[in-house]
């Protein structure tokens, strides 16, 4: 399931983040890639153990914690500290699948990558190419969103960033370990929760059907969730 979340960050927030990133010390993205990914990864990345990546990452996590669609779709248990990358002309990241397990920096925790996320920090007209292409059960879907928008997709998906041919693509990316690891169960819960929210608006939260469906949602969540 591929989900886009518009305006996770406001235009003012994006502008502030971009200001910090413009003066940041970028390094070759291949330094952080595994042996296989290193062969297809050609971009630039911030050192996420230093400023401004740390503070900017904390800001993004706070925004995520307050966004109901993200909470409903991801059911987050752990969030890997957001990273930041940029693609200049002729830079790309070829087809790859994200690592299944990652060590969370500065902790003894291991995170299982259930979901991958990209927050676009450059407007689509600032660069050409640079689409995020994600293989789904319906074929490849290309994503190029407005600055501040986010896309959320299963980490099991083969995906790539197509070559940038003009301008600069800037983004933040990270991974989520969900309380519900099964993709189909998580999709069922998301669709059910969205239905409950819509019926709540139409019928009111005390309507019997809303109460019944809400109960079904929480009972399924109780059955399927596996907190770490």
Secondary structure by P-SEA (a helix, b strand, c coil): cbbbbcccccaaaaaaaaaaaaaccccccccccccccccccccccccccccaaaaaaaaaaaaaaacaaaaaacccccccccccccccccccccccccccccccccccccccccbbbbbbcccccccccccccccccccbbbbbbcccbbbbbbccccccccccccbbbbbcccccccccccaaaaaaaaaaaaaaaaaaaacccccaaaaaaaaaaaaaaaaccccc
